[in-house]
Amino acid sequence: MRDLDSMIDEALGEEEREVLRRIGEQPGFFERALGMFGAGTRWFVLLMMVIQLLLFIAGAWMAWMFFEAADPVTQLRWGLPAAVLLLMSLAIKLSVVPSIHANRIIIELKRLQLQLAIKHD
């Protein structure tokens, strides 16, 4: 893949290289995750993150109460809901990852389209 990138870089002019460098910069995970708060999905992603945070806090509190409980019945009453809430929190957090991956693929496709457009001009 790096050989292909270097061949493309050699074939392009200086202005085209600069455009591709700006497009080709790979943002980190957190930049991509924060990029989910754009366009028309901002309210939905924000709602999911708030719900995820509330579930996590409630699950962590119930887990704390689980470890503080002395008898097994009380431990079950705190431990099972804690596990369920923490797993729900994790599932919501992981539901964002496919969207981040899809956005990454879209960026790469746009980069390829730009390279093809530059080649045909």
Order of alpha helices (4+ residues) and beta strands (2+ residues): alpha-alpha-alpha-alpha-alpha-alpha
